[in-house]
């Protein structure tokens, strides 16, 4: 999963300012302007210049090859906003997500290197782009038509949908929820690979440590796996824990700091959350999940 870790990248609008004395004649700056224009013309382009966009639910897809909206990948995405709303009891929000699907991995990576050179190579990215101070953000997803398209789109679009309605989702919870909803609808949020590796252990099940992580680079493979496990436990393992998560998300709609989930879980469960999580993972049926996938 960390192959396609998501960064919410804030791109401030900037304007080019000429540095130099006022006596410089406009004609002398023409070569520089020509070089800039040539560089811009040769820069990799994002999809959308050859075919009209395709709308699926709250998502607008830009691609330079025809897309079949009846493909199961896109049909399933039609249900994703309603699935998240039902599961988490959150409003859908009014945001439209722009999805840029590159035809090949090479074209995708060339564009990302040119446009977002500071980002590490990942299969997909969710990016927020504020157009003006105080204005609404553009929600954008970038990826390519690869074999992981279904998973990557569900993962990144979950980030986008949550970003549209919540003030500030903690890093671990954002990734845990995306890991839950990236699974096909029939899998009911269960990732058999994560479950199998967690059962083999060892892992600490330290939610307090996860809550303290602030930087994406701090989220390694194990952290992504554990974040998924905590979310799956709260949504499928215990009704008390589920209510704690739902209440927490409602608080995040109003304020960026909703307090500690560890403390709330300990109070609701009357026990240490780690022990209850271990029990949940031990009794979760692998066979059902394997059939669902």
Secondary structure, 3 states (H helix, E strand, C coil): CHHHCCCCCCCCCCCCCCCCCCCCCHHHHHHHHHHHHHHHHHCCCCCCCCCCCEEECCEEEEECCCCCCCCHHHHHHHHHHHHHHHHHCCCCCCCCEEEEEECCHHHHHHHHHHHCCCCCCCCCEEEEEECCCCCCEEEEEEEECCCCHHHHHHHHHHHHHHHCCCCCCCHHHHHHHHHHHCCCHHHCCCCHHHHHHHHHCCCCCCHHHHHCCCCHHHCCHHHHHHHHHHHHHHHHHCHHHHHHHHHHHHHHCCCCCCCCHHHHHHHHHCCCHHHHHHHHHHHCCHHHHHHHC
